[in-house]
């Protein structure tokens, strides 16, 4: 075999391993909310407690997403990628064998670290293994795999609950991850960044977790403890102190987790907040609808029916996204983001009027509005994040926005779950029928997410002028993947724009 053929063969192996792994990770992430009622029934753990299976995953992902990429640069991307896959297999087996909700949550926490590592190092391996036009094609396929996985996850999860029980998803994911490990070992060459300092910001990683954990705990338990109780305020105080410590540490370490100078960039800050809001509201929505649709007092859907019912939100977002870069090029990124969040706000406001008599058809219009709105806002916000900085800061800007997705998912899901559970509890205590209490809980949480979405509209005014993507096929793939990961676009500094598709 000639050297050129061998190089192409290895590049195809890297492409297969990274695309399959990102598809599985994103499908697994989006499927778990659909599984919660079944897990609750089997383990005897309340869905309110199992909310930590969702928020714990995102919390750890936020702390690890940047650090895992740094570890790959220093110690070898293939080695750290393989470690991520191994952790993913271990977590899947642990969850599948779990007989208690605590073990499910613990497995999901491990899975958060594994998933973030697979995504960060997988993309690095892919970009190193390909050059120029081949690199654009490979990253486009990676982005498409991420988008398809995230969109298909709830449906796949629902199907597997019906066929094999909720454990089936994790057994299948473990098997696919083992296949990716074998494929990686056979085809992927080791690579490092010889110019990068060997310093890793472990303190920053710990402080991110220490900032988010008490914050989410305080929000989650505020219904039981009270918002102004000593325990709740103590959690918030620890979170604030850890946040200040994080800022102090980041200003001193050689290679910080967060380059504080980036926070002076108006476009990056505005787009990052928009990304955080978008990720938070879509994750909060999926969590709430998964519970509401399956409750016997409301629609009483099976897991499969619930997975099908969420398709307008998941598939709709991905279908709309590829058309967005050209719309943003024509009308402006800020305008497209603003219109997107306005539609999302309208969708959540409609759901805010839900009552127990609503059938599924009543949810269709707001779900489509939310999906279209998020599709319009996600792509331009991600594009702005990497287009607003010099070439040497693109990696840092991408890392900030990817961390923001995890933070938004963790905090918004915890807040939505708390509002939902508290309102249901209060209405039930007042003697309201269960269906009315559940509708009131969903309405209250939807109004909260409508407020967040309106803040996204305001972020469109904060975001200043920046380079716009030209609307290539690569830009379309980046936009489709934007609700899961930030990819550079043709507007990114130092990246030549390929021809229009």
C-alpha positions in Angstrom: 0.0 0.0 0.0 1.4 3.4 -1.0 1.9 6.2 1.6 -0.9 8.3 0.0 -3.4 5.4 0.1 -2.4 4.6 3.7 -2.9 8.3 4.7 -6.3 8.3 3.1 -7.3 5.0 4.7 -6.3 6.4 8.2 -8.2 9.6 7.6 -11.3 7.6 6.8 -10.8 5.6 10.0 -10.5 8.8 12.1 -13.6 10.2 10.4 -15.6 7.0 11.1 -14.4 6.8 14.8 -15.1 10.4 15.6 -18.4 10.8 13.7 -19.8 7.6 15.2 -18.7 8.5 18.7 -20.1 12.1 18.5 -23.4 10.7 17.1 -23.7 8.3 20.0 -22.7 10.8 22.7 -25.2 13.4 21.5 -28.0 10.8 21.0 -27.4 9.5 24.5 -27.4 13.0 26.0 -30.7 14.0 24.4 -32.4 10.6 25.1 -32.1 10.5 28.8 -35.0 12.9 29.7 -37.3 10.5 27.8 -36.1 7.6 30.0 -36.6 9.3 33.4 -40.2 8.1 34.1 -39.1 4.5 33.3 -36.0 4.8 35.4 -38.0 6.3 38.2 -40.5 3.4 38.1 -37.8 0.7 38.2 -35.6 2.3 40.8 -38.2 3.9 43.1 -36.4 7.2 42.8 -38.5 10.3 42.2 -38.1 12.1 38.8 -37.3 15.2 40.8 -34.2 13.5 42.2 -33.4 12.0 38.9 -33.2 15.5 37.5 -29.5 15.2 38.7 -29.0 12.6 36.0 -29.5 15.5 33.5 -28.0 18.4 35.4 -25.1 16.4 36.8 -24.0 15.4 33.3 -24.1 19.0 32.1 -22.3 20.3 35.2 -19.4 18.0 34.8 -19.3 18.6 31.1 -18.9 22.3 31.7 -16.0 21.7 34.0 -14.2 19.2 31.6 -14.9 20.3 28.1 -12.0 22.7 27.8 -9.6 20.8 30.1 -10.0 17.6 28.2 -8.9 19.3 25.0 -5.9 20.7 26.9 -5.0 17.2 28.2 -5.2 15.9 24.6 -2.8 18.6 23.4 -0.3 17.8 26.1 -0.5 14.1 26.7 -1.8 12.9 23.3 -5.2 13.4 21.7 -5.6 9.7 20.8 -4.8 8.6 24.3 -7.2 11.0 26.0 -9.9 10.3 23.4 -9.5 6.6 24.1 -9.8 7.4 27.8 -13.0 9.2 27.2 -14.4 6.3 25.3 -13.4 3.9 28.1 -15.1 6.1 30.7 -18.2 6.2 28.5 -18.3 2.4 28.3 -17.8 2.1 32.1 -20.6 4.7 32.8 -23.0 3.0 30.4 -22.5 -0.4 32.0 -22.8 1.2 35.5 -26.1 2.8 34.6 -27.5 -0.3 32.8 -26.7 -2.4 35.9 -27.9 0.2 38.4 -30.7 -0.8 40.8 -30.9 2.6 42.4 -31.4 6.2 41.3 -28.1 7.2 43.0 -26.1 4.8 40.9 -27.8 6.1 37.7 -26.9 9.7 38.7 -23.3 8.7 39.5 -23.0 7.0 36.2 -24.3 10.0 34.4 -21.8 12.3 36.2 -19.0 10.1 34.9 -20.7 10.1 31.5 -20.6 13.9 31.5 -16.8 13.8 31.8 -16.6 11.1 29.1 -18.9 12.8 26.6 -17.1 16.2 26.9 -13.7 14.4 26.4 -14.9 12.5 23.4 -16.3 15.6 21.7 -13.3 17.8 22.4 -10.5 15.4 21.5 -12.5 13.8 18.7 -12.8 17.1 16.9 -9.1 17.7 17.4 -8.1 14.3 16.0 -10.3 15.0 13.0 -8.8 18.4 12.2 -5.2 17.1 12.6 -5.8 14.1 10.3 -7.2 16.2 7.4 -6.0 19.3 5.6 -7.6 22.0 3.6 -10.7 21.0 1.7 -10.6 17.5 3.2 -10.7 19.0 6.6 -13.7 21.1 5.8 -15.6 18.0 4.5 -14.6 16.0 7.6 -15.6 18.6 10.1 -18.9 19.2 8.2 -19.7 15.4 8.5 -18.7 15.5 12.2 -21.1 18.5 12.7 -23.9 16.7 10.8 -23.4 13.6 13.0 -23.6 15.7 16.1 -26.9 17.3 14.9 -28.5 14.0 13.8 -27.5 12.3 17.1 -29.1 15.1 19.2 -32.2 15.2 17.1 -32.8 11.4 17.0 -31.9 10.7 20.6 -35.4 11.1 22.2 -37.0 8.9 19.5 -34.3 6.2 19.8 -34.6 6.3 23.6 -38.4 5.9 23.3 -38.1 3.0 20.9 -35.6 1.2 23.1 -37.7 1.6 26.3 -40.5 -0.2 24.5 -38.3 -3.0 23.0 -35.7 -3.7 25.7 -36.3 -1.4 28.7 -34.5 1.8 29.5 -31.2 -0.2 30.0 -31.1 -1.1 26.3 -29.9 2.4 25.3 -26.9 2.2 27.6 -26.0 -1.4 26.5 -26.1 -0.4 22.9 -24.1 2.8 23.5 -21.5 0.8 25.4 -21.1 -1.6 22.5 -20.8 1.2 19.9 -18.2 2.9 22.1 -16.1 -0.3 22.3 -16.3 -0.5 18.5 -15.0 3.1 18.3 -12.1 2.2 20.6 -11.1 -0.7 18.4 -11.4 1.5 15.3 -9.4 4.2 16.9 -6.6 1.9 18.0 -6.3 0.5 14.4 -6.5 3.7 12.4 -5.7 6.8 14.5 -2.2 8.1 14.9 -1.1 9.9 18.1 -0.7 13.6 18.0 0.2 16.4 20.4 0.7 20.2 20.3 4.5 20.6 20.8 4.2 24.4 21.1 1.6 24.3 23.9 2.9 24.7 27.5 2.5 21.5 29.5 0.6 23.4 32.3 -3.0 22.3 32.8 -5.5 24.5 34.7 -6.7 21.8 37.1 -7.7 24.5 39.7 -9.9 26.2 37.2 -11.7 22.9 36.4 -12.3 22.3 40.1 -13.6 25.8 40.7 -16.0 25.6 37.7 -17.5 22.5 39.3 -17.5 24.2 42.8 -19.2 27.2 41.4 -22.0 25.3 39.6 -22.7 22.5 42.1 -23.8 24.5 45.1 -25.7 26.9 42.7 -27.7 24.0 41.2 -28.1 22.4 44.6 -29.5 25.6 46.1 -31.9 26.1 43.2 -33.0 22.5 43.3 -33.6 22.3 47.0 -35.0 25.8 47.4 -38.6 24.5 47.2 -37.9 22.3 50.3 -35.5 24.6 52.1 -37.0 28.0 51.2 -35.3 30.6 49.0 -34.1 32.7 52.0 -33.2 29.7 54.2 -29.7 29.4 55.7 -29.0 26.3 53.6 -30.1 27.9 50.3 -28.2 31.2 50.9 -25.2 29.2 52.0 -25.1 27.3 48.7 -25.3 30.6 46.8 -22.6 32.1 49.0 -20.3 29.2 48.3 -21.0 29.5 44.6 -20.2 33.2 44.5 -17.0 32.7 46.5 -15.9 29.9 44.1 -16.7 32.1 41.2 -14.5 34.9 42.6 -11.7 32.4 43.2 -12.0 31.1 39.6 -11.5 34.7 38.3 -8.5 35.2 40.6 -7.0 31.9 39.5 -7.6 32.5 35.8 -5.7 35.8 36.0 -2.6 34.0 37.3 -2.1 30.6 35.6 0.0 30.3 32.5 -2.7 28.7 30.3 -6.1 29.6 31.8 -9.3 27.7 31.3 -10.8 31.0 30.4 -8.8 33.9 29.0 -10.3 36.8 30.9 -9.3 39.2 28.2 -12.0 37.6 26.0 -14.6 39.0 28.3 -13.8 42.5 27.0 -15.1 41.4 23.5 -18.7 42.6 23.3 -19.6 40.4 20.4 -18.2 37.3 22.1 -19.9 38.0 25.4 -23.2 38.7 23.8 -23.1 35.6 21.5 -22.0 33.4 24.5 -24.9 34.5 26.6 -27.2 33.9 23.6 -25.7 30.4 23.3 -26.2 29.8 27.0 -29.8 30.8 26.9 -30.5 28.7 23.8 -28.9 25.6 25.3 -30.7 26.1 28.6 -34.2 26.6 27.2 -34.1 23.7 24.8 -32.8 21.3 27.5 -35.3 22.6 30.0 -38.1 22.2 27.5 -37.1 18.6 26.6 -37.0 17.7 30.3 -40.4 19.2 31.1 -42.2 17.8 28.0 -40.7 14.3 28.6 -42.3 14.2 32.1 -45.5 16.0 31.2 -46.3 14.0 28.1 -45.8 10.6 29.9 -47.7 11.4 33.1 -50.9 9.4 33.4 -52.8 12.5 34.6 -52.1 14.4 31.4 -51.4 12.8 28.0 -50.3 9.4 29.3 -48.0 8.8 26.4 -45.6 5.8 26.3 -41.9 6.5 26.1 -42.1 5.9 22.3 -45.0 8.2 21.9 -43.3 10.9 23.9 -40.2 10.5 21.8 -42.3 11.0 18.7 -44.1 13.9 20.2 -40.8 15.8 20.7 -39.7 15.4 17.1 -41.1 18.8 16.0 -38.7 20.5 18.5 -35.6 18.3 17.8 -35.9 17.5 14.1 -37.3 21.0 13.3 -34.3 22.7 14.8 -31.9 20.7 12.7 -34.0 21.0 9.5 -34.1 24.8 9.8 -30.5 25.4 10.7 -28.8 24.7 7.3 -30.7 27.6 5.7 -29.8 30.0 8.4 -26.2 31.1 7.4 -27.5 32.5 4.1 -30.3 34.3 5.9 -27.8 35.8 8.3 -25.6 36.8 5.4 -28.6 38.6 3.7 -30.3 40.2 6.7 -27.5 40.3 9.3 -26.5 37.9 12.1 -27.8 40.1 14.9 -31.2 40.5 13.2 -31.5 36.7 12.6 -30.6 36.0 16.3 -33.2 38.6 17.4 -36.0 37.1 15.3 -35.1 33.6 16.4 -35.3 34.4 20.1 -38.5 36.4 19.4 -40.1 33.3 17.9 -38.8 31.2 20.8 -40.3 33.6 23.3 -43.7 33.4 21.5 -43.6 29.6 21.6 -42.9 29.5 25.3 -45.6 32.2 26.0 -48.2 30.0 24.2 -47.2 27.0 26.3 -47.5 29.3 29.3 -51.3 29.2 28.8 -51.5 25.4 28.9 -54.2 23.7 30.9 -55.1 20.1 31.7 -57.6 19.9 28.7 -54.9 20.4 26.1 -54.4 17.6 23.7 -51.1 17.0 21.8 -52.2 19.0 18.8 -52.3 22.2 20.9 -48.5 21.8 21.5 -47.6 21.5 17.9 -47.6 25.2 16.9 -45.5 26.4 19.9 -43.1 23.5 19.5 -42.6 24.5 15.8 -42.1 28.1 16.8 -39.5 27.2 19.4 -37.7 24.9 17.0 -37.6 27.5 14.2 -36.6 30.2 16.6 -33.7 28.2 18.0 -32.6 27.1 14.6 -32.4 30.8 13.6 -30.5 31.9 16.7 -28.1 29.1 17.4 -26.1 29.2 14.1 -25.4 32.9 13.9 -24.6 33.1 17.7 -22.0 30.3 17.3 -20.6 31.9 14.1 -20.3 35.3 15.8 -18.4 33.7 18.7 -15.5 32.5 16.5 -15.8 35.4 14.0 -15.3 38.1 16.6 -11.8 37.2 17.7 -8.3 37.1 16.1 -7.1 33.7 14.7 -5.0 33.0 17.8 -8.1 33.3 20.1 -10.5 31.2 18.0 -9.9 28.1 20.2 -10.5 30.1 23.4 -13.7 31.6 22.0 -14.9 28.2 20.9 -14.1 26.8 24.4 -16.0 29.6 26.1 -19.1 29.0 24.0 -19.0 25.2 24.4 -18.7 25.6 28.2 -21.6 28.0 28.1 -23.8 25.3 26.5 -23.2 23.0 29.4 -23.7 25.7 32.0 -27.0 26.8 30.4 -28.2 23.2 30.2 -27.4 22.5 33.9 -28.7 25.7 35.4 -31.9 26.1 33.3 -32.9 22.4 33.6 -32.5 22.6 37.4 -34.5 25.9 37.6 -37.2 24.5 35.3 -37.4 21.3 37.3 -37.6 23.3 40.6 -40.4 25.6 39.4 -42.3 22.6 37.9 -42.0 20.5 41.0 -42.8 23.4 43.5 -45.9 24.6 41.6 -47.2 21.1 41.3 -46.6 20.5 45.0 -48.3 23.8 46.0 -51.4 23.2 43.8 -51.7 19.6 45.0 -51.6 20.7 48.6 -54.4 23.2 47.8 -56.5 20.3 46.6 -56.2 20.8 42.8 -56.6 17.8 40.6 -53.3 16.2 39.5 -53.8 17.2 35.9 -54.4 20.8 36.7 -51.4 20.9 39.0 -49.2 19.5 36.3 -50.4 22.0 33.8 -49.8 24.8 36.2 -46.3 23.6 36.8 -45.5 23.4 33.1 -47.1 26.8 32.5 -45.0 28.4 35.3 -41.7 26.9 34.0 -42.6 28.0 30.4 -43.1 31.6 31.5 -39.6 31.4 33.1 -38.1 30.2 29.8 -40.1 32.8 27.9 -38.3 35.5 30.0 -34.9 33.9 29.3 -35.7 33.8 25.6 -36.6 37.5 25.7 -33.3 38.2 27.2 -31.9 36.5 24.1 -33.7 39.1 22.0 -31.8 41.7 24.0 -28.5 40.0 23.4 -29.1 40.6 19.7 -28.7 44.3 20.5 -25.6 43.7 22.6 -23.8 41.8 19.8 -22.0 44.3 17.5 -21.1 44.0 13.9 -18.9 41.1 12.9 -17.8 39.1 9.9 -20.7 37.0 8.5 -20.5 33.4 7.2 -20.9 33.2 3.4 -23.5 30.4 3.5 -21.4 27.4 2.3 -22.2 23.8 2.9 -19.7 23.8 5.7 -21.5 26.8 7.3 -24.8 24.8 7.1 -23.3 21.9 8.9 -21.8 24.2 11.5 -25.3 25.8 12.0 -27.0 22.4 12.3 -24.5 21.3 15.0 -24.6 24.7 16.8 -27.0 23.6 19.5 -24.5 20.9 20.6 -21.0 22.3 19.7 -19.4 25.4 18.3 -17.6 24.9 15.0 -15.6 27.5 13.0 -17.4 28.9 10.0 -16.2 30.7 6.8 -16.4 33.9 8.9 -13.8 32.6 11.4 -10.5 34.5 11.4 -7.8 32.7 9.4 -10.3 30.4 7.6 -10.7 30.8 3.9 -14.2 30.5 2.8 -14.8 27.6 0.4 -17.1 28.0 -2.6 -20.8 28.3 -2.2 -22.7 25.1 -2.3 
